[in-house]
C-alpha cells in the first residue's frame, strides 16, 4: 500500500471517530485533604471538545488522498 493511501485511510478513520465522539474525555485525580494518614481525593472528568468541522476536514482530506493515490497508480 502506498504511503499516500495509508495516510488517507488513517485520516478517514480519525475523521469518523472525531465525528462520532465529538470530544476526548479523561479523568484526573486531585488531592483535597492531606492530613498525615488522612487523605481524600476527588476524581474530575475533563473533556477536550473536537469540533465537527475538524472531523469533516480530516474525512475529506483522507478521501482526497485516496483518490490522488489511485490516480497515480
ZALUMDO-359179 format. One record per atom (N, C-alpha, C, CB): residue number from 0; residue in three letters; atom name; x, y, z. Coordinates in pm, 1 decimal, m for minus. Glycine has a CB too. Example, Ala and Ser with C-alpha at 12.3 -4.5 7.8 and 13.67 -1.06 7.14 Angstrom:
! residues 2
@num:0 | residuo:ALA | atomo:N | xx:1319.0 | yy:m569.0 | zz:780.0
@num:0 | residuo:ALA | atomo:CA | xx:1230.0 | yy:m450.0 | zz:780.0
@num:0 | residuo:ALA | atomo:C | xx:1320.0 | yy:m330.0 | zz:780.0
@num:0 | residuo:ALA | atomo:CB | xx:1130.8 | yy:m447.3 | zz:904.6
@num:1 | residuo:SER | atomo:N | xx:1285.0 | yy:m225.0 | zz:708.0
@num:1 | residuo:SER | atomo:CA | xx:1367.0 | yy:m106.0 | zz:714.0
@num:1 | residuo:SER | atomo:C | xx:1290.0 | yy:3.0 | zz:787.0
@num:1 | residuo:SER | atomo:CB | xx:1408.4 | yy:m59.8 | zz:572.5
END
This chain:
! residues 73
@num:0 | residuo:UNK | atomo:N | xx:84.8 | yy:m117.6 | zz:0.0
@num:0 | residuo:UNK | atomo:CA | xx:0.0 | yy:0.0 | zz:0.0
@num:0 | residuo:UNK | atomo:C | xx:89.8 | yy:124.5 | zz:0.0
@num:0 | residuo:UNK | atomo:CB | xx:m96.7 | yy:m0.5 | zz:123.1
@num:1 | residuo:UNK | atomo:N | xx:57.2 | yy:218.9 | zz:m82.8
@num:1 | residuo:UNK | atomo:CA | xx:136.1 | yy:341.4 | zz:m92.7
@num:1 | residuo:UNK | atomo:C | xx:119.9 | yy:426.6 | zz:33.2
@num:1 | residuo:UNK | atomo:CB | xx:95.0 | yy:421.8 | zz:m217.1
@num:2 | residuo:UNK | atomo:N | xx:223.9 | yy:501.1 | zz:68.9
@num:2 | residuo:UNK | atomo:CA | xx:215.2 | yy:585.9 | zz:188.1
@num:2 | residuo:UNK | atomo:C | xx:103.1 | yy:690.3 | zz:179.8
@num:2 | residuo:UNK | atomo:CB | xx:347.4 | yy:656.0 | zz:210.2
@num:3 | residuo:UNK | atomo:N | xx:76.8 | yy:745.0 | zz:61.7
@num:3 | residuo:UNK | atomo:CA | xx:m28.7 | yy:844.7 | zz:46.7
@num:3 | residuo:UNK | atomo:C | xx:m164.4 | yy:783.7 | zz:77.8
@num:3 | residuo:UNK | atomo:CB | xx:m28.0 | yy:903.3 | zz:m95.0
@num:4 | residuo:UNK | atomo:N | xx:m186.6 | yy:662.6 | zz:29.2
@num:4 | residuo:UNK | atomo:CA | xx:m314.4 | yy:596.7 | zz:55.6
@num:4 | residuo:UNK | atomo:C | xx:m326.8 | yy:556.9 | zz:202.5
@num:4 | residuo:UNK | atomo:CB | xx:m329.8 | yy:473.3 | zz:m33.7
@num:5 | residuo:UNK | atomo:N | xx:m216.3 | yy:516.9 | zz:263.7
@num:5 | residuo:UNK | atomo:CA | xx:m218.4 | yy:481.0 | zz:405.5
@num:5 | residuo:UNK | atomo:C | xx:m253.9 | yy:602.2 | zz:491.8
@num:5 | residuo:UNK | atomo:CB | xx:m82.3 | yy:423.4 | zz:448.2
@num:6 | residuo:UNK | atomo:N | xx:m194.9 | yy:716.7 | zz:460.6
@num:6 | residuo:UNK | atomo:CA | xx:m227.9 | yy:839.4 | zz:533.6
@num:6 | residuo:UNK | atomo:C | xx:m374.4 | yy:875.4 | zz:510.3
@num:6 | residuo:UNK | atomo:CB | xx:m135.5 | yy:956.4 | zz:489.9
@num:7 | residuo:UNK | atomo:N | xx:m423.7 | yy:854.2 | zz:389.9
@num:7 | residuo:UNK | atomo:CA | xx:m564.1 | yy:880.2 | zz:360.6
@num:7 | residuo:UNK | atomo:C | xx:m657.8 | yy:794.6 | zz:443.1
@num:7 | residuo:UNK | atomo:CB | xx:m591.1 | yy:857.8 | zz:215.1
@num:8 | residuo:UNK | atomo:N | xx:m625.7 | yy:666.5 | zz:455.8
@num:8 | residuo:UNK | atomo:CA | xx:m708.6 | yy:576.2 | zz:537.1
@num:8 | residuo:UNK | atomo:C | xx:m706.4 | yy:618.4 | zz:683.5
@num:8 | residuo:UNK | atomo:CB | xx:m660.0 | yy:430.3 | zz:523.4
@num:9 | residuo:UNK | atomo:N | xx:m588.9 | yy:654.7 | zz:733.1
@num:9 | residuo:UNK | atomo:CA | xx:m577.4 | yy:698.8 | zz:872.9
@num:9 | residuo:UNK | atomo:C | xx:m660.1 | yy:825.2 | zz:895.9
@num:9 | residuo:UNK | atomo:CB | xx:m429.1 | yy:724.4 | zz:910.2
@num:10 | residuo:UNK | atomo:N | xx:m654.1 | yy:919.8 | zz:801.8
@num:10 | residuo:UNK | atomo:CA | xx:m733.5 | yy:1042.2 | zz:816.0
@num:10 | residuo:UNK | atomo:C | xx:m883.3 | yy:1013.5 | zz:812.7
@num:10 | residuo:UNK | atomo:CB | xx:m697.6 | yy:1141.2 | zz:705.6
@num:11 | residuo:UNK | atomo:N | xx:m925.4 | yy:918.9 | zz:731.2
@num:11 | residuo:UNK | atomo:CA | xx:m1067.2 | yy:883.5 | zz:727.7
@num:11 | residuo:UNK | atomo:C | xx:m1111.1 | yy:823.9 | zz:861.0
@num:11 | residuo:UNK | atomo:CB | xx:m1095.4 | yy:784.6 | zz:613.5
@num:12 | residuo:UNK | atomo:N | xx:m1030.4 | yy:736.2 | zz:917.3
@num:12 | residuo:UNK | atomo:CA | xx:m1064.6 | yy:675.6 | zz:1047.3
@num:12 | residuo:UNK | atomo:C | xx:m1069.4 | yy:782.3 | zz:1156.0
@num:12 | residuo:UNK | atomo:CB | xx:m962.4 | yy:565.4 | zz:1085.3
@num:13 | residuo:UNK | atomo:N | xx:m970.7 | yy:872.3 | zz:1158.1
@num:13 | residuo:UNK | atomo:CA | xx:m968.3 | yy:979.6 | zz:1258.4
@num:13 | residuo:UNK | atomo:C | xx:m1088.9 | yy:1071.9 | zz:1239.5
@num:13 | residuo:UNK | atomo:CB | xx:m836.1 | yy:1060.8 | zz:1248.9
@num:14 | residuo:UNK | atomo:N | xx:m1123.5 | yy:1101.8 | zz:1115.8
@num:14 | residuo:UNK | atomo:CA | xx:m1238.8 | yy:1187.7 | zz:1089.4
@num:14 | residuo:UNK | atomo:C | xx:m1369.2 | yy:1126.3 | zz:1136.0
@num:14 | residuo:UNK | atomo:CB | xx:m1247.7 | yy:1218.3 | zz:942.6
@num:15 | residuo:UNK | atomo:N | xx:m1386.9 | yy:997.8 | zz:1109.9
@num:15 | residuo:UNK | atomo:CA | xx:m1509.7 | yy:929.5 | zz:1153.6
@num:15 | residuo:UNK | atomo:C | xx:m1516.7 | yy:925.3 | zz:1306.0
@num:15 | residuo:UNK | atomo:CB | xx:m1516.1 | yy:785.6 | zz:1095.8
@num:16 | residuo:UNK | atomo:N | xx:m1404.4 | yy:895.9 | zz:1370.8
@num:16 | residuo:UNK | atomo:CA | xx:m1403.4 | yy:893.7 | zz:1518.2
@num:16 | residuo:UNK | atomo:C | xx:m1431.0 | yy:1032.1 | zz:1576.1
@num:16 | residuo:UNK | atomo:CB | xx:m1268.2 | yy:841.6 | zz:1570.2
@num:17 | residuo:UNK | atomo:N | xx:m1374.8 | yy:1136.1 | zz:1515.9
@num:17 | residuo:UNK | atomo:CA | xx:m1399.1 | yy:1272.3 | zz:1564.6
@num:17 | residuo:UNK | atomo:C | xx:m1545.6 | yy:1310.9 | zz:1549.1
@num:17 | residuo:UNK | atomo:CB | xx:m1310.5 | yy:1372.7 | zz:1490.0
@num:18 | residuo:UNK | atomo:N | xx:m1607.1 | yy:1269.4 | zz:1439.8
@num:18 | residuo:UNK | atomo:CA | xx:m1749.4 | yy:1299.7 | zz:1421.2
@num:18 | residuo:UNK | atomo:C | xx:m1837.1 | yy:1218.3 | zz:1516.0
@num:18 | residuo:UNK | atomo:CB | xx:m1790.7 | yy:1272.7 | zz:1276.4
@num:19 | residuo:UNK | atomo:N | xx:m1796.5 | yy:1096.0 | zz:1545.6
@num:19 | residuo:UNK | atomo:CA | xx:m1877.5 | yy:1009.4 | zz:1631.4
@num:19 | residuo:UNK | atomo:C | xx:m1869.9 | yy:1049.7 | zz:1778.3
@num:19 | residuo:UNK | atomo:CB | xx:m1833.4 | yy:865.4 | zz:1615.9
@num:20 | residuo:UNK | atomo:N | xx:m1751.0 | yy:1081.2 | zz:1827.3
@num:20 | residuo:UNK | atomo:CA | xx:m1734.3 | yy:1105.9 | zz:1970.6
@num:20 | residuo:UNK | atomo:C | xx:m1739.5 | yy:1252.5 | zz:2009.8
@num:20 | residuo:UNK | atomo:CB | xx:m1605.2 | yy:1048.7 | zz:2015.8
@num:21 | residuo:UNK | atomo:N | xx:m1710.4 | yy:1344.4 | zz:1920.4
@num:21 | residuo:UNK | atomo:CA | xx:m1720.6 | yy:1488.5 | zz:1942.9
@num:21 | residuo:UNK | atomo:C | xx:m1634.5 | yy:1539.4 | zz:2057.9
@num:21 | residuo:UNK | atomo:CB | xx:m1862.8 | yy:1524.7 | zz:1968.8
@num:22 | residuo:UNK | atomo:N | xx:m1541.2 | yy:1460.6 | zz:2106.8
@num:22 | residuo:UNK | atomo:CA | xx:m1452.3 | yy:1507.1 | zz:2212.4
@num:22 | residuo:UNK | atomo:C | xx:m1377.8 | yy:1393.2 | zz:2277.9
@num:22 | residuo:UNK | atomo:CB | xx:m1529.9 | yy:1583.2 | zz:2316.2
@num:23 | residuo:UNK | atomo:N | xx:m1273.2 | yy:1429.3 | zz:2350.3
@num:23 | residuo:UNK | atomo:CA | xx:m1192.4 | yy:1331.8 | zz:2423.1
@num:23 | residuo:UNK | atomo:C | xx:m1211.4 | yy:1359.8 | zz:2571.1
@num:23 | residuo:UNK | atomo:CB | xx:m1040.1 | yy:1339.0 | zz:2382.0
@num:24 | residuo:UNK | atomo:N | xx:m1257.7 | yy:1259.4 | zz:2644.6
@num:24 | residuo:UNK | atomo:CA | xx:m1281.1 | yy:1274.0 | zz:2788.2
@num:24 | residuo:UNK | atomo:C | xx:m1175.3 | yy:1195.6 | zz:2865.0
@num:24 | residuo:UNK | atomo:CB | xx:m1423.7 | yy:1225.7 | zz:2826.6
@num:25 | residuo:UNK | atomo:N | xx:m1121.7 | yy:1260.2 | zz:2969.0
@num:25 | residuo:UNK | atomo:CA | xx:m1024.8 | yy:1194.0 | zz:3054.3
@num:25 | residuo:UNK | atomo:C | xx:m1051.0 | yy:1233.5 | zz:3199.5
@num:25 | residuo:UNK | atomo:CB | xx:m879.9 | yy:1230.0 | zz:3012.0
@num:26 | residuo:UNK | atomo:N | xx:m998.0 | yy:1155.0 | zz:3292.2
@num:26 | residuo:UNK | atomo:CA | xx:m1020.7 | yy:1176.3 | zz:3434.7
@num:26 | residuo:UNK | atomo:C | xx:m889.4 | yy:1209.3 | zz:3503.6
@num:26 | residuo:UNK | atomo:CB | xx:m1085.7 | yy:1052.3 | zz:3499.0
@num:27 | residuo:UNK | atomo:N | xx:m895.0 | yy:1310.9 | zz:3590.9
@num:27 | residuo:UNK | atomo:CA | xx:m778.4 | yy:1345.5 | zz:3671.9
@num:27 | residuo:UNK | atomo:C | xx:m815.3 | yy:1328.7 | zz:3819.0
@num:27 | residuo:UNK | atomo:CB | xx:m729.8 | yy:1491.4 | zz:3642.4
@num:28 | residuo:UNK | atomo:N | xx:m716.8 | yy:1298.5 | zz:3899.1
@num:28 | residuo:UNK | atomo:CA | xx:m737.8 | yy:1283.2 | zz:4042.5
@num:28 | residuo:UNK | atomo:C | xx:m665.0 | yy:1395.8 | zz:4114.7
@num:28 | residuo:UNK | atomo:CB | xx:m688.5 | yy:1143.9 | zz:4092.2
@num:29 | residuo:UNK | atomo:N | xx:m738.5 | yy:1468.1 | zz:4198.5
@num:29 | residuo:UNK | atomo:CA | xx:m681.2 | yy:1579.4 | zz:4273.8
@num:29 | residuo:UNK | atomo:C | xx:m695.6 | yy:1553.5 | zz:4423.1
@num:29 | residuo:UNK | atomo:CB | xx:m749.1 | yy:1712.8 | zz:4235.2
@num:30 | residuo:UNK | atomo:N | xx:m588.6 | yy:1581.4 | zz:4496.9
@num:30 | residuo:UNK | atomo:CA | xx:m595.7 | yy:1568.1 | zz:4642.5
@num:30 | residuo:UNK | atomo:C | xx:m670.5 | yy:1687.3 | zz:4699.5
@num:30 | residuo:UNK | atomo:CB | xx:m453.7 | yy:1557.2 | zz:4705.2
@num:31 | residuo:UNK | atomo:N | xx:m767.4 | yy:1658.1 | zz:4786.7
@num:31 | residuo:UNK | atomo:CA | xx:m845.2 | yy:1762.5 | zz:4851.0
@num:31 | residuo:UNK | atomo:C | xx:m793.2 | yy:1783.8 | zz:4992.8
@num:31 | residuo:UNK | atomo:CB | xx:m995.8 | yy:1726.5 | zz:4852.2
@num:32 | residuo:UNK | atomo:N | xx:m769.4 | yy:1673.1 | zz:5064.5
@num:32 | residuo:UNK | atomo:CA | xx:m721.8 | yy:1679.2 | zz:5202.7
@num:32 | residuo:UNK | atomo:C | xx:m601.8 | yy:1587.5 | zz:5216.5
@num:32 | residuo:UNK | atomo:CB | xx:m833.9 | yy:1639.4 | zz:5303.5
@num:33 | residuo:UNK | atomo:N | xx:m496.9 | yy:1637.8 | zz:5280.2
@num:33 | residuo:UNK | atomo:CA | xx:m378.4 | yy:1556.4 | zz:5307.9
@num:33 | residuo:UNK | atomo:C | xx:m330.4 | yy:1590.7 | zz:5448.7
@num:33 | residuo:UNK | atomo:CB | xx:m264.7 | yy:1581.1 | zz:5201.0
@num:34 | residuo:UNK | atomo:N | xx:m388.1 | yy:1522.4 | zz:5548.7
@num:34 | residuo:UNK | atomo:CA | xx:m354.2 | yy:1546.2 | zz:5688.6
@num:34 | residuo:UNK | atomo:C | xx:m290.8 | yy:1420.0 | zz:5746.5
@num:34 | residuo:UNK | atomo:CB | xx:m480.1 | yy:1587.6 | zz:5770.5
@num:35 | residuo:UNK | atomo:N | xx:m162.7 | yy:1402.3 | zz:5720.6
@num:35 | residuo:UNK | atomo:CA | xx:m93.5 | yy:1284.3 | zz:5771.2
@num:35 | residuo:UNK | atomo:C | xx:m151.8 | yy:1158.2 | zz:5710.2
@num:35 | residuo:UNK | atomo:CB | xx:m101.8 | yy:1278.1 | zz:5923.8
@num:36 | residuo:UNK | atomo:N | xx:m203.9 | yy:1067.7 | zz:5795.7
@num:36 | residuo:UNK | atomo:CA | xx:m259.1 | yy:943.1 | zz:5742.8
@num:36 | residuo:UNK | atomo:C | xx:m396.5 | yy:961.6 | zz:5677.0
@num:36 | residuo:UNK | atomo:CB | xx:m269.6 | yy:841.1 | zz:5854.2
@num:37 | residuo:UNK | atomo:N | xx:m459.6 | yy:1074.4 | zz:5699.0
@num:37 | residuo:UNK | atomo:CA | xx:m592.2 | yy:1100.3 | zz:5642.5
@num:37 | residuo:UNK | atomo:C | xx:m576.9 | yy:1171.7 | zz:5507.7
@num:37 | residuo:UNK | atomo:CB | xx:m678.9 | yy:1185.7 | zz:5740.8
@num:38 | residuo:UNK | atomo:N | xx:m625.4 | yy:1106.8 | zz:5402.0
@num:38 | residuo:UNK | atomo:CA | xx:m617.2 | yy:1165.7 | zz:5268.6
@num:38 | residuo:UNK | atomo:C | xx:m751.8 | yy:1151.0 | zz:5199.2
@num:38 | residuo:UNK | atomo:CB | xx:m504.5 | yy:1099.0 | zz:5184.9
@num:39 | residuo:UNK | atomo:N | xx:m786.4 | yy:1253.1 | zz:5125.0
@num:39 | residuo:UNK | atomo:CA | xx:m908.4 | yy:1249.1 | zz:5044.7
@num:39 | residuo:UNK | atomo:C | xx:m876.4 | yy:1305.4 | zz:4906.2
@num:39 | residuo:UNK | atomo:CB | xx:m1024.7 | yy:1329.9 | zz:5113.2
@num:40 | residuo:UNK | atomo:N | xx:m931.5 | yy:1241.4 | zz:4805.9
@num:40 | residuo:UNK | atomo:CA | xx:m908.7 | yy:1289.4 | zz:4669.3
@num:40 | residuo:UNK | atomo:C | xx:m1040.7 | yy:1289.4 | zz:4593.1
@num:40 | residuo:UNK | atomo:CB | xx:m803.2 | yy:1201.4 | zz:4596.1
@num:41 | residuo:UNK | atomo:N | xx:m1041.9 | yy:1366.2 | zz:4486.7
@num:41 | residuo:UNK | atomo:CA | xx:m1161.1 | yy:1379.5 | zz:4403.6
@num:41 | residuo:UNK | atomo:C | xx:m1122.5 | yy:1348.5 | zz:4260.0
@num:41 | residuo:UNK | atomo:CB | xx:m1223.5 | yy:1522.1 | zz:4415.6
@num:42 | residuo:UNK | atomo:N | xx:m1204.5 | yy:1269.1 | zz:4192.7
@num:42 | residuo:UNK | atomo:CA | xx:m1185.0 | yy:1243.1 | zz:4050.3
@num:42 | residuo:UNK | atomo:C | xx:m1266.3 | yy:1345.3 | zz:3972.1
@num:42 | residuo:UNK | atomo:CB | xx:m1226.5 | yy:1096.7 | zz:4012.3
@num:43 | residuo:UNK | atomo:N | xx:m1200.0 | yy:1413.2 | zz:3879.8
@num:43 | residuo:UNK | atomo:CA | xx:m1267.9 | yy:1511.9 | zz:3796.8
@num:43 | residuo:UNK | atomo:C | xx:m1257.4 | yy:1469.8 | zz:3651.0
@num:43 | residuo:UNK | atomo:CB | xx:m1207.9 | yy:1653.5 | zz:3817.8
@num:44 | residuo:UNK | atomo:N | xx:m1370.4 | yy:1473.3 | zz:3582.8
@num:44 | residuo:UNK | atomo:CA | xx:m1371.8 | yy:1442.7 | zz:3439.8
@num:44 | residuo:UNK | atomo:C | xx:m1352.2 | yy:1572.5 | zz:3362.4
@num:44 | residuo:UNK | atomo:CB | xx:m1505.1 | yy:1372.0 | zz:3398.0
@num:45 | residuo:UNK | atomo:N | xx:m1262.3 | yy:1567.4 | zz:3266.8
@num:45 | residuo:UNK | atomo:CA | xx:m1237.8 | yy:1682.9 | zz:3181.0
@num:45 | residuo:UNK | atomo:C | xx:m1256.2 | yy:1638.8 | zz:3036.5
@num:45 | residuo:UNK | atomo:CB | xx:m1094.7 | yy:1742.5 | zz:3204.3
@num:46 | residuo:UNK | atomo:N | xx:m1304.0 | yy:1730.0 | zz:2954.0
@num:46 | residuo:UNK | atomo:CA | xx:m1330.9 | yy:1699.0 | zz:2814.0
@num:46 | residuo:UNK | atomo:C | xx:m1260.2 | yy:1799.3 | zz:2724.4
@num:46 | residuo:UNK | atomo:CB | xx:m1482.4 | yy:1698.8 | zz:2786.0
@num:47 | residuo:UNK | atomo:N | xx:m1194.1 | yy:1746.7 | zz:2622.2
@num:47 | residuo:UNK | atomo:CA | xx:m1136.7 | yy:1830.3 | zz:2517.2
@num:47 | residuo:UNK | atomo:C | xx:m1233.2 | yy:1820.6 | zz:2399.9
@num:47 | residuo:UNK | atomo:CB | xx:m988.8 | yy:1784.8 | zz:2477.1
@num:48 | residuo:UNK | atomo:N | xx:m1305.5 | yy:1929.5 | zz:2371.4
@num:48 | residuo:UNK | atomo:CA | xx:m1404.1 | yy:1921.3 | zz:2263.2
@num:48 | residuo:UNK | atomo:C | xx:m1337.1 | yy:1918.0 | zz:2125.7
@num:48 | residuo:UNK | atomo:CB | xx:m1500.9 | yy:2039.8 | zz:2271.1
@num:49 | residuo:UNK | atomo:N | xx:m1392.1 | yy:1836.8 | zz:2036.3
@num:49 | residuo:UNK | atomo:CA | xx:m1347.0 | yy:1832.1 | zz:1897.8
@num:49 | residuo:UNK | atomo:C | xx:m1460.9 | yy:1884.6 | zz:1811.2
@num:49 | residuo:UNK | atomo:CB | xx:m1304.6 | yy:1686.5 | zz:1855.1
@num:50 | residuo:UNK | atomo:N | xx:m1439.8 | yy:1996.8 | zz:1745.3
@num:50 | residuo:UNK | atomo:CA | xx:m1547.0 | yy:2049.5 | zz:1661.5
@num:50 | residuo:UNK | atomo:C | xx:m1576.8 | yy:1956.8 | zz:1543.9
@num:50 | residuo:UNK | atomo:CB | xx:m1510.3 | yy:2188.5 | zz:1610.3
@num:51 | residuo:UNK | atomo:N | xx:m1702.5 | yy:1947.1 | zz:1504.7
@num:51 | residuo:UNK | atomo:CA | xx:m1738.4 | yy:1860.0 | zz:1392.5
@num:51 | residuo:UNK | atomo:C | xx:m1666.9 | yy:1897.9 | zz:1262.7
@num:51 | residuo:UNK | atomo:CB | xx:m1888.1 | yy:1863.9 | zz:1370.6
@num:52 | residuo:UNK | atomo:N | xx:m1633.6 | yy:2025.0 | zz:1245.7
@num:52 | residuo:UNK | atomo:CA | xx:m1565.2 | yy:2067.4 | zz:1124.0
@num:52 | residuo:UNK | atomo:C | xx:m1427.5 | yy:2001.9 | zz:1114.5
@num:52 | residuo:UNK | atomo:CB | xx:m1552.0 | yy:2220.7 | zz:1120.2
@num:53 | residuo:UNK | atomo:N | xx:m1363.4 | yy:1977.3 | zz:1228.0
@num:53 | residuo:UNK | atomo:CA | xx:m1233.5 | yy:1910.0 | zz:1228.7
@num:53 | residuo:UNK | atomo:C | xx:m1246.4 | yy:1767.0 | zz:1176.8
@num:53 | residuo:UNK | atomo:CB | xx:m1173.8 | yy:1909.8 | zz:1370.5
@num:54 | residuo:UNK | atomo:N | xx:m1348.1 | yy:1696.4 | zz:1220.2
@num:54 | residuo:UNK | atomo:CA | xx:m1372.1 | yy:1560.7 | zz:1171.5
@num:54 | residuo:UNK | atomo:C | xx:m1406.5 | yy:1559.1 | zz:1023.8
@num:54 | residuo:UNK | atomo:CB | xx:m1483.6 | yy:1495.5 | zz:1250.7
@num:55 | residuo:UNK | atomo:N | xx:m1487.6 | yy:1655.6 | zz:980.5
@num:55 | residuo:UNK | atomo:CA | xx:m1525.1 | yy:1661.9 | zz:839.7
@num:55 | residuo:UNK | atomo:C | xx:m1404.0 | yy:1693.7 | zz:751.8
@num:55 | residuo:UNK | atomo:CB | xx:m1634.7 | yy:1767.0 | zz:818.7
@num:56 | residuo:UNK | atomo:N | xx:m1317.9 | yy:1783.3 | zz:797.6
@num:56 | residuo:UNK | atomo:CA | xx:m1197.4 | yy:1815.7 | zz:720.8
@num:56 | residuo:UNK | atomo:C | xx:m1102.9 | yy:1696.1 | zz:711.0
@num:56 | residuo:UNK | atomo:CB | xx:m1124.6 | yy:1934.2 | zz:784.3
@num:57 | residuo:UNK | atomo:N | xx:m1085.8 | yy:1623.4 | zz:820.1
@num:57 | residuo:UNK | atomo:CA | xx:m999.3 | yy:1505.0 | zz:817.8
@num:57 | residuo:UNK | atomo:C | xx:m1057.1 | yy:1398.6 | zz:725.0
@num:57 | residuo:UNK | atomo:CB | xx:m981.6 | yy:1447.7 | zz:960.3
@num:58 | residuo:UNK | atomo:N | xx:m1187.0 | yy:1381.5 | zz:728.3
@num:58 | residuo:UNK | atomo:CA | xx:m1253.3 | yy:1284.3 | zz:640.8
@num:58 | residuo:UNK | atomo:C | xx:m1236.4 | yy:1323.0 | zz:494.0
@num:58 | residuo:UNK | atomo:CB | xx:m1403.0 | yy:1273.5 | zz:675.8
@num:59 | residuo:UNK | atomo:N | xx:m1259.0 | yy:1449.9 | zz:463.4
@num:59 | residuo:UNK | atomo:CA | xx:m1245.9 | yy:1496.9 | zz:325.5
@num:59 | residuo:UNK | atomo:C | xx:m1101.2 | yy:1485.8 | zz:277.6
@num:59 | residuo:UNK | atomo:CB | xx:m1294.8 | yy:1642.1 | zz:313.5
@num:60 | residuo:UNK | atomo:N | xx:m1006.3 | yy:1521.5 | zz:362.3
@num:60 | residuo:UNK | atomo:CA | xx:m865.0 | yy:1512.0 | zz:324.3
@num:60 | residuo:UNK | atomo:C | xx:m826.1 | yy:1366.5 | zz:299.0
@num:60 | residuo:UNK | atomo:CB | xx:m774.9 | yy:1573.2 | zz:434.0
@num:61 | residuo:UNK | atomo:N | xx:m877.4 | yy:1274.9 | zz:378.8
@num:61 | residuo:UNK | atomo:CA | xx:m849.3 | yy:1133.5 | zz:357.9
@num:61 | residuo:UNK | atomo:C | xx:m902.9 | yy:1082.7 | zz:225.7
@num:61 | residuo:UNK | atomo:CB | xx:m907.2 | yy:1052.5 | zz:470.0
@num:62 | residuo:UNK | atomo:N | xx:m1024.3 | yy:1124.5 | zz:191.5
@num:62 | residuo:UNK | atomo:CA | xx:m1083.2 | yy:1083.6 | zz:63.5
@num:62 | residuo:UNK | atomo:C | xx:m1000.8 | yy:1140.2 | zz:m52.7
@num:62 | residuo:UNK | atomo:CB | xx:m1231.3 | yy:1131.1 | zz:53.3
@num:63 | residuo:UNK | atomo:N | xx:m959.7 | yy:1266.5 | zz:m42.3
@num:63 | residuo:UNK | atomo:CA | xx:m879.0 | yy:1328.1 | zz:m147.5
@num:63 | residuo:UNK | atomo:C | xx:m746.5 | yy:1254.3 | zz:m163.2
@num:63 | residuo:UNK | atomo:CB | xx:m853.7 | yy:1476.9 | zz:m116.4
@num:64 | residuo:UNK | atomo:N | xx:m682.1 | yy:1219.1 | zz:m52.7
@num:64 | residuo:UNK | atomo:CA | xx:m554.6 | yy:1147.5 | zz:m61.7
@num:64 | residuo:UNK | atomo:C | xx:m571.0 | yy:1009.3 | zz:m125.4
@num:64 | residuo:UNK | atomo:CB | xx:m492.6 | yy:1133.3 | zz:77.2
@num:65 | residuo:UNK | atomo:N | xx:m679.8 | yy:941.2 | zz:m95.7
@num:65 | residuo:UNK | atomo:CA | xx:m701.5 | yy:809.7 | zz:m156.3
@num:65 | residuo:UNK | atomo:C | xx:m727.7 | yy:823.5 | zz:m306.3
@num:65 | residuo:UNK | atomo:CB | xx:m819.6 | yy:737.2 | zz:m87.9
@num:66 | residuo:UNK | atomo:N | xx:m804.8 | yy:924.1 | zz:m346.2
@num:66 | residuo:UNK | atomo:CA | xx:m831.5 | yy:944.8 | zz:m488.6
@num:66 | residuo:UNK | atomo:C | xx:m703.0 | yy:980.8 | zz:m561.7
@num:66 | residuo:UNK | atomo:CB | xx:m937.2 | yy:1055.0 | zz:m508.8
@num:67 | residuo:UNK | atomo:N | xx:m621.7 | yy:1067.9 | zz:m502.8
@num:67 | residuo:UNK | atomo:CA | xx:m494.7 | yy:1106.3 | zz:m565.5
@num:67 | residuo:UNK | atomo:C | xx:m401.3 | yy:985.0 | zz:m572.2
@num:67 | residuo:UNK | atomo:CB | xx:m427.2 | yy:1222.9 | zz:m486.7
@num:68 | residuo:UNK | atomo:N | xx:m399.4 | yy:903.8 | zz:m467.5
@num:68 | residuo:UNK | atomo:CA | xx:m315.0 | yy:784.7 | zz:m466.9
@num:68 | residuo:UNK | atomo:C | xx:m356.5 | yy:684.4 | zz:m572.0
@num:68 | residuo:UNK | atomo:CB | xx:m317.9 | yy:719.7 | zz:m331.5
@num:69 | residuo:UNK | atomo:N | xx:m486.6 | yy:671.3 | zz:m598.0
@num:69 | residuo:UNK | atomo:CA | xx:m535.5 | yy:578.9 | zz:m700.5
@num:69 | residuo:UNK | atomo:C | xx:m504.4 | yy:629.0 | zz:m841.2
@num:69 | residuo:UNK | atomo:CB | xx:m685.8 | yy:558.1 | zz:m685.0
@num:70 | residuo:UNK | atomo:N | xx:m508.4 | yy:759.2 | zz:m861.3
@num:70 | residuo:UNK | atomo:CA | xx:m479.1 | yy:813.7 | zz:m993.9
@num:70 | residuo:UNK | atomo:C | xx:m332.3 | yy:796.7 | zz:m1031.2
@num:70 | residuo:UNK | atomo:CB | xx:m516.8 | yy:961.0 | zz:m999.5
@num:71 | residuo:UNK | atomo:N | xx:m243.4 | yy:800.9 | zz:m932.9
@num:71 | residuo:UNK | atomo:CA | xx:m101.2 | yy:785.4 | zz:m958.0
@num:71 | residuo:UNK | atomo:C | xx:m62.3 | yy:641.1 | zz:m986.3
@num:71 | residuo:UNK | atomo:CB | xx:m22.9 | yy:837.0 | zz:m840.8
@num:72 | residuo:UNK | atomo:N | xx:m142.8 | yy:547.5 | zz:m936.7
@num:72 | residuo:UNK | atomo:CA | xx:m107.8 | yy:404.9 | zz:m952.3
@num:72 | residuo:UNK | atomo:C | xx:m136.6 | yy:351.5 | zz:m1090.3
@num:72 | residuo:UNK | atomo:CB | xx:m182.1 | yy:321.9 | zz:m851.8
END
